[in-house]
């Protein structure tokens, strides 16, 4: 069995490859070529955590099949222990025999594949001249979101807002080294972050909207990936009501996306308000942005098909490059 730690996964799954992997994963989902059972939720209330088990099989042809199971835990108290909030492992199986062939660091894989989905959505939906980016949150996911946005648009300004100044400053220092040509700014209010933004990425742990609808300008594209519970939202209902909305999975969105479920329950939108799934958009089955003044929104709760395809791509690349450790099984 091949073992890929965090550094191995980062080398074997660069963002451009991850975005293409998401194109395959979402297209397969929309084509009914993926088996994605509802994920199992376990609330670990004693430790302010949740554990999710996410299996998936993607069958895009004999050479592109992927079978994987991810176990991911999110524990709010981990930061006080010097640990990442998200802990995860992905097991990749041989699609035609079920034989386990690889074990991957799931935290890194999750961060990359989660950011790659909005990367694909932004490539398909944001204005071609989009250059200014607003980011909410300063964790690992925010870093990857920035990398994904820079992969698909010529970003030259990034404004970061997070209540924790130390985390914001640390992220900005790191990102300046990686992207020295970009102007990096710490926003001191949500309004300062979004008022000139062409793209907004919400990757926070907030339970209430992180910005005001009145502050976003026409033509903005928004990615919302921080929440996956019906009672949690990042995007104001007013924005949801006027935006052209795409999701990773329609079924999963109406089960877990509080940004959409809450306006639905209030009677502000109906289920027909969603344009459709990202996979259908990627294949040209549904239309994207209609004009440069339209606000577009991609809402993602994360689906296991992403992990399966990302793991298959990472393992294939790792084998070619000689990355990772092989152990007897």
C-alpha positions, 0 to 999 in steps of 0.5 A: 500500500502507498502512504502519502503524507501531507507533503506528498499529497501537496506535491502530487496534487497541484492546484491545476490538476486538482481543478481538472479533477473536480471537472471530472468529479462534478461532471460524473456526478451530474451524468449519474456516473457516480455513487455517492451515499449520504455521508454519515454524521457523528456528533462528538459532543464531549469534545465539540467535534463532528466525524464524517464518513464519506464513501464514493465510487466514480465510474467514468470508464474503466481507466478512470474509475475511482473508489475511496472512503474518507473519514474526516473529523472537525474538532473546534478545540484542536487549535488550542492544542496546536492541531489543525481543526480538520483531521482526515484520512482517505483510503483509495481502493482498486475500483475493480477488486476493492483492494486497498491500494493507498492511504492519503493525508485527508486534511491536505487532500480536503483543503486542495480539492475543496478549493479546487471546486470554487476554482472551477466555478470561478473559471466558469462564472467570474468575469474574465477581467476579475482581479480583486479578491476578498477572502473571509477566514485565515485557515488552511482552506483560505490559503488554498482558496487564494491559490485556486483563484490565482490559478484561474484569474489574474488576481492582483489585489487580495483583501483578507478579513478575519476577526483573529488578527494574528492569524490574518497577519501570519497568512498574509506573510506566507502568501506574500512570499508565494505571490509577491506580485499581488497587493495584500491587504488586511481588511478591518471590516467586511465592507472594506473587504468586499466593496471593490471585490470582483470575487469573494471567497467565504471559508470561515467558521462563522454561523451568521452572514460574513458580509452585507448584501448592500456592500457587494458590487454588480458583477461579483462572483461569490464562492461559499464553502465554509458551512455545511449545516442547515443552521449555519450561513455565510451569505446574506439571504438578500444576496441569495435571492438575487444571485444566479446560483450553482451548487456541487450537488442539488440533493446535498445542497437542500440537505446541508446548505444553510445559505440556501435552506434558510431562505427557502424556509422563509419563503424567499426562494423556492427550489427552482431558484437554483440554476443547477449543478457545477458539473452540468455547467462544466459540460455546457448543459446549463448556461453560466453568467448572463451579463457582467452586472450579474451576481453569481454564487457557487455554494458547495457543501463538499461531496465524496466524489471529489475525494475519490477522483482527487485521490486517484489523481494524486496516487497516479502522479505520486507513482510516476514521481516516486513520491510516498512510502510503500508498505506491505499490506 
